[in-house]
Amino acid sequence: MKSPTTSPLSLQTVSLETLLETCSMQMVRCPNCGSPAARYYQTPRIQTQCSACDYYMVTCAHTGSVVEAYAPGISVRTGGGLQMR
């Protein structure tokens, strides 16, 4: 396996072969609408997306922290937690 190279900006360049080895896909139910959704495991990211309701979530596989999210129909309430509209 080829190792990633580092550019002057400290961004990693990954070959397609390495990406295919580290990326896998799983069909899951969307946590927003229940339709079939795709979950991609791209170390260290886990990306879940649903084409039926436009749900999108990227989490860190190591910490579980949300990196990026979009979920129509779910609003964020101040003080934490989720509130349904």
Protein Blocks (a to p, Z undefined) as FASTA:
>chain_A
ZZddddfkopacddfklmmmmpccdddddfklopacddddddfbdcdddfklopacdddf
klopafbdcdehiacdehiajddZZ
